[in-house]
Amino acid sequence: MPGNFSRQMKPLSKISRTVILLSIVSLFNDVASEMLYPIMPLYLQSIGFSVLLIGILEGIAEATAGLSKGFFGRLSDVRGRRLPFVRLGYFLSAISKPLMVIITRHWWVFLARTLDRLGKGVRTGARDALLSDEATPASKGAVFGFHRSMDTLGAAVGPVIALLFLHFYPGAYVILFYLAFLPGLVSVLITLVLKEKPRINRPSPKGDGFFGFLTYVSRSNRQYKMLLTGLLLFALFNSSDIFLLLIVKHHGYSDTEMVGLYIFYNLVFALFSYPLGTLADKIGLK
């Protein structure tokens, strides 16, 4: 028994304090975000958004996240700093939650939703770089798997909170947006106890504009280019979860059933990310 317990706990020894803290930050941030994600299309429709307009909103928001990840990730490299980007990114996402309902004009909702995704873009590259610094070639799957597991656990806890709240206060979407600010604020506060290893500022390579990060593609190796192409194709053809939730609603499921399906979806993700990441370290990431 002691031997079996030791073997089971051994992979956790690869998880450093920084990884644990970053994972908890992501957990609370996702609790905040995912309290709102399943009911986002319902709220948007309640204030006059059509399905087409929801699609445009999500497209702009995700494009903002995607493009800003490259810019701010590269800027983090150039400045030799990670934590300022991590802290600012989580703060922008936290403050965007109440902003979504302060004013219900379409242009304001577009601005607030885009601010949330901008926060994701600001923090993601720097946060992943911090995680990578804590990983070795033999533990990358475990480190990133643990982080994704905690992150997605928040994506299951958040909808549970939303489900319980809407059970007692049906249709009270606005109050839920204000409540979501609280776990978002907790995630920001936890980033204040994080520390990073000192780095040397690097001179900026050619291409100083917003799209300067794209110059890395021409300098990268063939393996990276192939991986990037595959991920881009997947992102292009992959459907937004918001549309899947709308389809579930369209087929007659209640709000409770819709959120329940989303919770199950995220629980499967959370349960398998870490053990499969550890397995990938053993048999190969590819």
Buried (B, 14 or more C-beta within 10 A) or exposed (E): EEEEEEEEEEBEEBBBEBBBBBBBBBBBBBBBBBBBBBBBBBBBBEBEBEEEBBBEBBEBBBEBBBBBBBBBBBBBBBBEBBBBBBBBBBBBBBBBBBBBBEEBEBEBBBBBBBBBBBBBBBBBBBBBBBBEBBBEEEBBBBBBBBBBBBBBBBBBBBBBBBBEBBEEEEEEBBEBBEBBBBBBBBBBEBBEEBEBEEBEEEEEBEBEEEEBBBBBEEEEEEEEEEEEEEEEEEEEEEEBBBBBBBEBBEEEBEBEEBBBBBBEBBBEBBBBBBBBBBBBBEEEEE
